[in-house]
Amino acid sequence: MTLAAGAGALLAAGAAHAADCADLAGLKLKNATITSAKPYATGEGVEIGVFGIPPLPTMKAFCRVEATLRPTPASNIKVEVWLPASSDWNGRFMATGNGGYGGSLGQPRLAMRPALHRGYVTAGTDLGHSGDGSTGEDASWALNQPELIRDFGYRANHVTAEFAKAVTAAYYGSGPKYSYFHGCSDGGREALMEAQRYPGDFDGIVAGAPANAWLRLMTSMAWTWKSAHVNPASMIPDEKLPVIQAAALALCDKIDGVEDGVIEDPRACRFDPHTIQCKSGDGPDCLTAPQVTALRALYQGPRDAGGKQLFAGFPAGGEAVPNAWPLWITGAKAQHPGFARSFFRNMVYSDPAWDFPADFDLGKALVDAKAAVGDILPSDNPDLSAFHRRGGKLIMFHGWADAAISPYASIEYFDAVRAKTGAAKTDSFARLFMAPGVSHCLGGPGPNTFDMLEAVAKWVEKGQAPDRVIATKYDNEYASLLDMPGAKPLRTRPLCAYPKIAVWDGKGSTDEAASFTCKVPGK
């Protein structure tokens, strides 16, 4: 019996609506064990479980269902489904992706909370294992566990969607009218995996900063270790990052006619690190020759022994953004090498003692990764025809100041989709939005709060294709992130559907989105 059939049997037995949340604890579904069904009243605290965030009061009463899904004997997928009161439900369902290597429900809850407050049934999963999804060192769960890797790679989100829809049908008497998926980082990889492997699961999908080219991304993170950390002379101290960023902004910030500390389109920036090379020796406001070489390499991106580009490099202008280069690339505890090391140890070479050898070969590493997990983890197939035929809508977004995953990678993938499908046909069901000054998924100096979920819902339900989405910079970005009151808007800016960018009209306030139009660069 499928999950949907199990819910249908329950409904046929007379439980057209579960008047009490606790009734869902007795719901019997294949390969699923419901461990808790608990009602929460408005104002009651709900634990988040990530980044030290304390329990937050819910602004909507809801029923919280916790369960374990076991599609295979080795599987142990923890899921949560949050169901608003019948009077608050908008008929929609939203599943959310995880981050890093997953391993907890903390990050999914951050996205489930605001969606619940807007009337969505929401769901999240730990992707089938326990760990700390906020770091790159915890893929030890994958060592010699092929089924857990498959759960992480693609299966966990699919069975979570089936389970959540069945629980929704059992609780309200009917399933969701529209289903959506929203994820960023690995969640963006998960989002595109759903579109490619399970095109019938969701009507609309939002994929932010996707780690979809997983094998090339992990290989590039290993290359970052070689470029930025192996040679002590090449290491760029974090205190020099503001020097680099200031020089890039001095050259390129005004290209769009607006001096705001953000480069609208870094592709137009021709910053040469040699311009800040020390005339002799070293100094706090310049780079040594080896540091210049390393910086140029980071901008260029990894290439194999034959000179072939393996992955995109990083744009200039966001080096000193908080939680950017120091966290991911240059810092003593930078997460790029951690992610790559854990990946190759536990998913490729199955050796918990493996470390980067002195003669680490990027080309060979990529070949080895493809042989081990090439059919499981990547979601960079440009063929989205099944999702398109089904009527699905896709929105991608990526911050230009992202130091975890190069924003150029999303442009590369979207261009590949357009080449495969045709630009006009692609634009009829998929859009890409590049976000100036936005870091990895959130934060950064640019307007970094925007509602892609509402944009894709309007596209699915009303046929309103998004040409621009308004982004806002708040004075309290944490309040905005946590869906708490108190954040005040400082400025707004439109994010334009690729390949267009926002262009100031030269007259209105540069802090107001109405002063900008979307145009193709150079036209």
Disulfide bonds with the S-S distance in Angstrom:
Cys21-Cys63 1.95
Cys184-Cys441 2.07
Cys252-Cys269 2.00
Cys278-Cys286 1.90
Cys496-Cys518 2.11
